[in-house]
Amino acid sequence: MCSGRVDLGFVLRAFSNGMDGVFVGGCRLGECNYITHGNYDALAMVYLAKKILEHSGVDPERLRIEFMSSGEGILFTQVVNDFGNRVKELGPLGASEGLEPDTLRFRLEAARKLVPYIKLVERERLRLPVKSEKAYREFFTSDEFHRLFDELIADKLAISQIVSLLGETPLSTGEIAHTLDLNPSEVARYVESSSRQGLVRFDQENKRFVLA
Amino acid sequence: MDGVEGEAGDFKVRLIRKPRYVIEDKCTGCGTCVQYCPVEYPDQFNQEISKNKAVHIYFAQAIPLISYIDESCLYLKEKKCRICEGVCQNEAIDFRQKEERIEIKVGAILLSAGYEVFDPKIKGDYGYGKLANVVTSLDFERLLCATGPYEGQILRASDKKHPRKIAWIQCVGSRRVTPGDNSYCSAVCCTYTQKQVILTKDHIPEAECTIFHNDIRSYGKDFEPYFQRTRDLPGTRFIRSYVSVAGENPETKNVIIRYATPDEGVKEEEFELVVLSVGLNPPAGHDELSQKLGVDLNAHGFCKTPPSNPMETSKAGVFVSGAFQGPMDIPESVFTASAAVSQCGEFLDYRRGKLTRERLYETERDVSGQEPRIGVFVCHCGANIGRVVDVPSVVEYSLTLPNVVHAQEQLFSCATNSAKEITDTIREKGLNRVVVAACSPRTLEPLFRDTLREAGLNQYFYDMANIREHNSWVHSKEPEDATQKAKDITRMSVARVRHLAPLEEIELPVNKTALVVGGGLAGMTCALSLARQGFEVHLLEKEKELGGTARRIHHTLEGMDVQAYLRDLIDKVYRHPLIHVSHEAVITEVSGYIGNFTTTVKCEGGVKRINHGAAVIATGAEEYKPTEYLYGEDERVLTQLELEERIAENEEELINARSLVMIQCVGCRQEGRNYCARVCCSQAVKNALKLKELNPLMDIYILFRDMRTYGFKEDYYREASEREVKFIRYEPDDKPRVEPAEEEGRPVLRVTATDPILGKRLALDADFLALSAAVIPSAESKEISQLFKVSLGPDGFFKEAHVKLRPVDFATDGVFLCGMAHYPKHISETINQAYGAAGRTAALLSQDSVTASGAVCEVNEDACVSCGACITACTYGAVEFRETARGRKAWVNPILCKGDGVCNAKCPTNAIYLKHFTDEEIFSQIDAAVPEEEIIEPPKAAVGAA
């Protein structure tokens, strides 16, 4: 199994389970055991996951990827100690972020549901032709990437969060906004578009939105 | 080795086996004895920079990974101590062991004696041994290493500080005719120095690295860009200068180096550390070895071999591989090893398989439909785990986990008696899943899988919880936390093992026929070696005649008569009943996979369909047709191959010429062809020497960038110099210019170039100009690469599976590579690699079947949406679309799948899954990482329900 097998879903599952940090270890870049260089896929996945975490209000520093060989025990110790200490500084998941556990859970749940869609988007729009650490860093920290993320994923995440929430109980726009820590006008826009897509509907009787 | 008697096919070898004082079968390499041993002495593996114990494991990757006791032991010296005996819980220490004499009978002997590193201490070169901060490159190699004396920190001896300013001195002990030095080039130092510079910059980014060098010999595959990468690192200087060490600064212990540059003259500079790039000597005891075996050595003390077969020694039945042939890099070493094996194979083919025994296992039990019955075995690993982790409490805890029906502790789970205990317990308690909580799966997983097979259980019903490397070794000071972590890790394994499925390994029959593509020297050598081992071979040649590029080469630098050799080889190929040659052959289609290929060929006899188990690509290379230096415009301008042909024809006009100029690196080591063509420097020296022999009065000039006459070829470069061949260096940004001119009525080619040492422009009048034109990939490479689904490197040569370790294999199983299709090379190197490819091919074809792993991908067709994400993700071409009753669906060829699972992470519907590492299996581990009681119970309603 290659580090490229590490699925975005694995990372989100771990955070959903309340893990305070996730570390992905891969072989050194450019020194693939296979011919796949799948560690670059792992790197891209981590960049994307960090962005999703950030968007969900989770400190992206809680996720780290490092590349090393099996002969680099000392480096591994250093990296893990460093990461462990950083996660300890951040405290339990949600603590440094000032997030309510419920809010956090809904947001991560929403992201998890979106994994299939994110995979499609990654393939269509976020994949790089060149396998170089520099190219990956430049792209995933570029304005272009942030723009693409906002355009392709951000709204979908919000809608997914709302759908998750309504799956449990009918809610008003204000309640949704409160739970998800969103602006009520944004929520209004999202529920409107989701009801057009037939995902949710307004229940006149209870004056609440419910799943369609 | 004490001595050898007998002859080829029937040797008796007397061996002396020194006592290890450790019983190999009992030692598990746990290292407890090492910790308790009171004797500290200089660690020989770490160049005596740091200390080790009298009982120790030689080095971290040693095979077998077990201890031995050396002569510094107190008991062996003074009959005291014996602490190790007391602390070894497996009773593996045995001081009664004595030197043993063994006699073995063998048919062939393979010498892989390697080399000895040049020792600059003997002559005190560059203050080594006197100045604290002068080290050899091997000392430095250990300093760089994570398992080295300072655990990967580069510290200098005088003050144990990180040096910031480091100098390398090249060619120490090499390329010199002074007594005690070697006249040859050690062939590997330029590139290993570059590696060390790159690693130094990784360790200490601000380090200033200076390399004092002569020629830079980056002649190997991918070496030129590697040199450029090193040169372009910030703070790195390559200075072409001889140097001397002028002493050390008494206060700082910095080393003062004196050197000269054309611009600044002689100057002195201080360095915090100086690394001597030492060369390669013949192996220690080579004289003794040669006497005992009766093999001849060459003038340098390496094994004497004929150029037509560098594996052959002067004694029949004794073969040589690796650096005992002469200085060589890792890839050459690897392919000469396979090559020597192929020759032993030719020699001993009639005994192939006579000593092998088939392993028989119990019939596998069908446990489908059974509830998981999990057994957990927790290993103490002597004291390695047991001293830190409370093993009994881990056992007790395991019994509380779901489906665990048996748990126990073991002193060493890997010991033979413990493995048997596991097998017995599986039978007695009807276990259908096993977890061993012990060490890393890297070493012992195969052993435990085998243990399951012994008990009739599918070997994939096994998981290994690593509570040693991941736990007790790193948390030795936190025993309570470590015990908790051992429980966590075991719980995760138990969770996973519940979901594991029995997997079947696929056995594929192997068609014992080989296809060799290319009838040049490489292809013919390979085909003949395979045929001599009893395999049928189809040899394809695109031309009307066999021979390839070798048809144009008449002799080698060492004096081998290439045409005579070639005639003989062609004759042998045609006469061999197992070789079928097709001329004017063009491959139109290749299908199949390892063991079972079908190739369609159009050739003079019509269309053939050839079924074969393996293929060897030996399609050679071509000489570049220059567009520079008036080539093609003026008939006095020739390539080196053309020059060689004209010399062979004894062309009068050429032989009687007054002056001839050669220009090196034509068409390579430049943009668009960023590699060194490896052979041209030696080719130029060869032609120059031949011309000097025929006409000693001829003025010959060689305009070069770096003379790359590596290895023993250096001696010929020196000889050419001595015979007054003039070598003039030019810079790539100031290439020579050529124009027709007239000198005292004689029409000449006037070559002008700048001599960087004199700083002046020189004008050379030549009757002939020979261009060392690049060797370029053959025109068919691209097509062949697509047909066989193998890749080409950035230079257009075929790309091997691993440039160092698998130099004749492709990433595609069952396809092998040799000759210039791989990279430009000399004839003897081509022969090395051709035999190497034959060795690798024979290793495959001698098996009746090949086994493909069970842990490969599969597609759930119901979930597949035919998006093709998995197909683009797979670099092995293992996934393809197939028509099914429900339309096009992805399908995985389990033979081609390597189980990396990259496709899984790309599939939007989780339709494709890697068996043994399914989402379900991994999720179960992720979920189990958090103990259930710690998971925050998600509230059923988020906000106050209406």
Interface residues (C-beta under 8 A of the other chain):
Chain A: M1 C2 G4 R5 V6 D7 L8 G9 F10 R13 A14 N17 G18 M19 Y34 I35 T36 H37 G38 D41 M45 S70 G71 E72 G73 I74 L75 T77 P101 D102 R105 F106 V115 P116 Y117 K119 L120 E122 R123 L165 E168 T169 P170 L171 E175 H178 T179 N206 R208
Chain B: A60 Q61 C145 A146 T147 E151 G152 R442 V474 S791 A801 A811 A855 C867 A869 T872 A873 C874 T875 Y876 K898 G899 D900 G901 V902 N904 A905 K906 C907 P908 T909 N910 L914 F917 D919 I922 F923 I926 D927 A929 V930 E934 I935 I936 P938 P939 K940 A941 A942 V943 A945 A946
